[in-house]
Amino acid sequence: MPARRTVFFISDRTGITAETLGHSLLTQFSIEFDQVTLPFTDSIERVDAAMRRIEAAGEATGFRPVVFSTIIDAEIRNRLRRVNAVVFDFFDTFIAPLEEELGLRSSHTIGRSHGMTDARAYNVRIDAMNYALSHDDGAVTRQYDEADVLLVGVSRCGKTPTCIYLALQYGIYAGNYPLAEEDLMSGRLPAVLRPHRRHLYALTIRPERLSQIRAERRPNSRYASLRQCQYEVARAEGLFAQEKLPVSDTTTMSIEEIATTIIHTCQLPRRLY
């Protein structure tokens, strides 16, 4: 097996962009990485400290660290290039060709991706997050008419994290409703959901995986037993088929994949990005 390598994500702001792009590349390699994020590297003093840490990691492992950078400031970027590591500078790679193609010079403004430069977009994100948290697990149902999508499914099939991701990433108003045992026994949509049927999207999951997830929360319980999970999933899937609801099996899907599938299937409005 190739040696374990150390990877640094370095940025003059949050580091989220560097992490996202870097992780996308790293997934193509079947080795393990020790990953370190160094946000707010926005001065010569801080980049020097980061460089010392990067080089120390190289000396400790005997391999040059890999560095993914989204630093904007030219002086700091040039300084970082001196480090004894392999540096992938995303802005250097992509901004210059874009400037040439568009015939415009980049603003080179720090924090445009994840800062407060667009108050409207920021408020959209906060409002969508508040909606997702308030309408989690059927806690509040009186504002379902404001939802872009309402996720329905058995407990622990991925509804809550998907709603939060939809809100945080895209500004989508997403609520979710867990199917209780009485809902499954009735064989009908809960009354509170029927007026909002066109906004419903169903999530299902294989019983074996559901049992594993529930056992982490309530080990050795009826709630986590395979028989109970098989019963709930079968009844829920029968209900989804009867109501002709769009449905995704979340067993092997990431939250990002679930969210993207929902957006494209339901043609949801992306208020961010």
Order of alpha helices (4+ residues) and beta strands (2+ residues): beta-alpha-beta-alpha-beta-alpha-beta-alpha-alpha-beta-alpha-beta-alpha-beta-alpha-alpha-beta-alpha
